Amino acid sequence: MPENKNAAIHIGQLNMRIPGANAEVGRRLAGGIAQNLAHRIPIGKQRDIGALNVRVQLPVNGTGAEMSVAVAEAIIRALRK
């Protein structure tokens, strides 16, 4: 998908289970996920989803950026179904 630098994504609620992480880590990850989605989903394809359930398993030593990308990619795959 082409990069879309003018888009904005709003995530109303995001529930994640990340052992050992606090709320601030969760907020940073949510921001990274929203940025990744905004850059990957064309403006004309952005819409209100309601609810979406995805499962992502990552290595324990993964970075926040890697987690954000992995979750965004899982969301995009789920939206294509």
Secondary structure, 3 states (H helix, E strand, C coil): CCCCCCCCCCCCCCCCCCCCCCHHHHHHHHHHHHHHHHHHCCHHHCCCCCCCCCCCCCCCCCCHHHHHHHHHHHHHHHHHC
